[in-house]
Amino acid sequence: MSPPHLSDPVPRPAPSTDLFDQKREDWRRDPQIAFDAWLAKQHFRRSSAEVYQAQWGLFLDWLSVRQKNLTSVDTQTIADFVASLDIRKPQRVRYLRLIERVLDHVSEIETASTNPARFIAQDGEAAWRNARDNEPTGFLNHAERAALVAHLFSPLPALSATQRWRARRDRALIAVFLGGGLKTGEAAALTMSCVRTGSPWVTIESVNPMLMRRTRLAPFAVAILDAWLAERRLSELAGNLVFPASSCGRPMHKATMLRAVDALIDAAGIAESRVSRASPQTLRNTFAADLFESGVEAELVGQWLGFVQAVSANRLYRAWEIWTDQQDSLNVNEPDPASSPLPAPRRDGRLTRKAAARKA
């Protein structure tokens, strides 16, 4: 047999026929390349993918300095990494969510039972949450909410046909934020098959069937949405989106939604009295606050909001309690109009949860 030449192909070991074996080896040998391959299958926008690549690379560098890898990484290492980031809390959350998601994928391959990043995400008192410039969770108070709802029902001024349907659309958009807890992205993608005239239920679709959910609209939101759906039919708008940006049916941009919220908040007369801007997230928080005050359990509120983990709903409930206590302290010197030693009941005759607790 003649000796091999340099041009001859180098023999390679037979590849494993087990796909999971190949994936394990990919993540162990080069977690950056394995991440890039995983990322390519997630169908993120290019700009988002580039951010995730940079975040993952920074995390891998942190592990390398500490002589850790994806097999040996533990909860404390991840906690130290996230806490070391000199960025605001929302950005820290994004880092942690990325790490958690990737390690979930790796854990499935490794058939591991735990994901060290998940324990950090669920720890409401973790040190990484002590980031600079963290703003308290915002809500509308009762007077602000009542003023906004009243404005949503106010008569429309004389408008052109196009101005009229856009005004109805914007009012319904604010109604599903305040009365249904939808996010801007969910509202932008909402299709006509997800709503039904007269029904309080709205279906929130997702590419992941496990993340599909329903939320229950408040009665005022049902009425406002019904008025918009009727206007939409009369205007014969194209497409299948509940909230189109134009008559041809293209989707609304997030910036357009933010302007609509700002305009209606200002028109309702509550913008000047607020210290912070009332955003769609503020309205979503207020939807949850109204349910908490009505005695709805945090777990159910979380389901309607689309929280994957119960800890998120419990955290929002704690934020609402803190905010409520602050509101009470602001009003402590105001006279009680009822001059009653008992807590005031709600319009439905029930005491609020906090009032009931104080009475007990």
N, C-alpha and C positions, 0 to 999 in steps of 0.2 A: 504494500500500500504506500503510495507516494505521500510525502509530508504535506501538511496543509499550507497553502499560500495565504499571503495577507489579504488577498481578494476573496478568499473563501468565506462564507458566512460563519459567524461564531455560533456554535451550538448553544441553544438555550434550554433550560429545564422545561419539561412539559407543563403547560399552564394548568392551574387548578380548574377543575370543572365545577367547583362550588363557587357560585357568585359571591356568597357572603365571605368566603375566604379571601377572594380578591379584594373586596371592599375593606376588610380588616387590614390587609397588607397596605392598601393605598393610604389609609388614615395613619397608620404607624410609620410608614416610610416617608411620606411627604404630606403632612396635614394641610399645607397651603394649596398644593395642586388638587388634593382630594376636595378641599373646600371649594375651589374654583369649579370643579366638575359638578359638585352638588349645587352650587349657586346658579350654574347655567340652566339647571332643570327647574329653577324656581320662577322663572319668567318675570324677574324684576326689571324695572327700567334700568337703562345703562347707568344713569347717574346714581341711582340707588345701589346698584351692584358695585360700583366703584367705591362708594362709601363703606359698604359691608366688607369689601376686600381689605380696605385700609384698617378697619376696626379689628378684623380677624387677625391681620398681620401683626398689629400691636399686641394683641393678646398672646399670640404665639411667641413673640419676642420676650414678653414677660415670663412666660413659662420656661423658655430656654435659659434665661438668666438664673432662674431658680431651679434649674435642672429637673423640670417637670415635663410631662407629655400628656396626651389626652387619656392615657390609661391610668397614670398616677395622679392626675390633678385632683385636688380635693376642695371641699367647700371653702376652707379658710383661704386658700390661694386665690380662688376666684373673688372672694369677698375683699381681699387685700388689693387685688387688681382694680376692681370697680371703685373702691374707696380712694385709690391713688389718682384717679382721673381728675384733672383740674378743669372740670366742665360742670355745667348745671345739671340738676337732678334729671330732667327729661332726657338729656343725652346719656347719662349713666344708665337710665332705664333701657334705652335702645341697645347699648352695649350688652347689658345683661340678657335682654330678650334674644339677641343674636346668639350669644354663647349658649343660652338655655336651649334654643331651637336646634343648634348644631349638635350639642351633646345629647339631646334626645335622639337625634338620628344615629349618632355613633353608638349610643346605648342600645338601641334596637339591634344594631349589627352585632354588638358584643353580648347581647342578651343580658345586659346588666339590669339590676333592679332599681338603681337610683341614679339620679342626675344631680350632681353637687350644685349646679347653678340654680336648680328649682328651689332648693331649700332657702337660698338667699333671697330669691324673688318673693317668697312667701313670708319672709321675716319682716314684719312691719316696723320693727325697732332697730333694724340693721344700721351699722355705722355709715354705710355708703349712702344712705338717704340724707345725711347731714351735709348736703351740697349748698353752695352759696346761691343766693338769689332765688331760693325756693318760695314761691308765692302760695299763700293759703288757698285752699279750694274755695271757689266763689259760687255764690247762689244769689238769686233774686229774693228780696224779702217779700212779705205778703203784699205790702202796698204796691211794690214794683210789679209783681206778678199780676195783681188785679188790674193795674193800669194798662199793662201790655195786652192782657186778654180783652179788656174793654175796647182798646184801640183796634184790635183785630176784627171786632164786630161793628166798628163805626162805619157809617155810610161812605162809599167812595165818592170823591169829587168828580166833576165832569172830565172825562178822559177820552182819548181816542180808543179805538177798538184794541189796538196793540198795547197801549198803556194800561188798558183795563185788565186784559188777561194777565199781564205781567204783575200788576198790583195784586190780583187775586192769587197768583202763583206765589208771590213773596209772602203773603199772609199765611198761606197754607204751609209754606216751607218753615216759617217760624213756629207754626202750630205743631208740626211734627217734631221739632226740636224740643219745644217747651212741654208739649202734651204727649210725647211719645218716646223721647229720649234718643232719637236717631242721631247719628254722626253725619257730618257733611258728606263724606264719601258714600255712606249708605243712602242718603237722600238723593244724591246725584245719580246713583245707579238704580233707584227704585223704579220698577216697571208696573204697568197697569194691572198685571196679573197678581200683584202683591197686595192690592187694596180692593175694597168693595164698598160701594156707596151704602152708608148707614151702618157699616160694621166698625166696631172699635179695634179690630185686629189688623195688624200690618205684618206681612211676612218679610223678613230680611233675608235675602238669598245670599249664598256664598258658593265659591267654587269648591269648597270643602263641604260636603253634605253634613258633616258632623257640626259645622258652625252655623248652619241655618237655624233661625229662631223666629219667634213671633213676639211682638210687643203690643201692649194694650193702650190705645189712645185714651186720653181724658175726654170727657164728653164735649168740652168746648172745641177740642182739636178735631173731633169727628165732624162737627157742624162746619167748621172752617174748611176742612178738607173736602167735604161734600160740595160746598159752594164752589170750590176751585174745580173739582171734577166736572161739575155741570158747565162751568165757564169754558173748560178745556174742550168739551164736546161741541159746544156752540161755536167755538173758534176754529174747530176742525184742524187742530194742530197735528202735524205729521209725527210719525215715530211712536214708540211704545213707552217712552219715559214719562213718569208722573210729573216731573219738573223739568221740562225742556228749556233750553236757553233761548231758542228761537222757534219760529213757526215751522222751520224745516226739521225740528226734532233733535238737534244736536244737544249733548249734555251740558249742564251748567258747570262753570268753573268754580272752584272753591272761593276765589276772590270775589266773584259775583255774589255768592251766598253771604260772604262776610259783609259786603256793602249793603245787602238787603237787611241783614240783622241790624247793622248800625243805623240805617235809615228808619226802621220801624221802632227801634229803641228810642231814637231821638224824637220821632213823631209822637210817641206815647208819653213824652215828657219826663222820662226817668234818667236820661243820659247825664244831665248836669248834676243830679244828686248823688251819682255813683262815684266812688273813688277809683275803681278799676273798670275797664271796658267790659261790657256784657257781650260775651262771645257765644257762638253756638254751644261751646262746652259749658258755659255758664247756664244756658237754658237746659241742657241735658242734665246737669247737676240739679237744677231746680225741679225737673221732672222727678228725679229720685227723691229729693227732699219732700215733695208733696206726698209721695207714697209712704215715706218713712213716718211722716206726721200722721198719716191716716192709719198707721198701724200695720202696714204691709211688711212682711218679714224681709230682712236684707237679702236672703237667699233668692227669693222670688224677684225682688228688684234687680238683683244681679243677672238673673236669667233674662229679664226683659231688656236690660241694657246690653246683653251679649257678653258679659264677663265669663271667661273660661274658668277662672278660679274663684272660689267663694271668698278668698282673702281680699280680693279687690272690692267686692260689695261691702265687706265688713270695714275696710279702710275708709270707703266713702261714707258709711254710716257714722264712723267715729268723727270724720271731718264735719259732717252735718251737726253732730252733737256739740262739737266745739264751737262751730259757727252760731248755733242756737243759743248757747250759753253767752256768747259775746253779744248777741242781739238782746238777750234778757238784761245784761248788765247795762247796755245803753239806755234801756227803757225803765230802769229800776226806779228812777225818780218821777216817772210820769204817773199821775193819779189813775186809779182803776175806775173806769167809767161805770162799771157794774157795782162797785163797792161791795163785792162779794168775797167772803173768805175762801170760797171754793174755786178751783180752776175753771175757766170758761170752757164750755163744751164747744165742739165743732158744730157746723150747721147740720150735720147728720145725727147730732145728739151724743156722739161719742167723745170722750176725752182724748186729747192727744196722748201719745205714749209717755212723753216726759211729764205732762201734767198729771197723768194717772199715777206715775211713779212718785211725784211730789205729794199727791193726796194720800197715797199709801204710807 
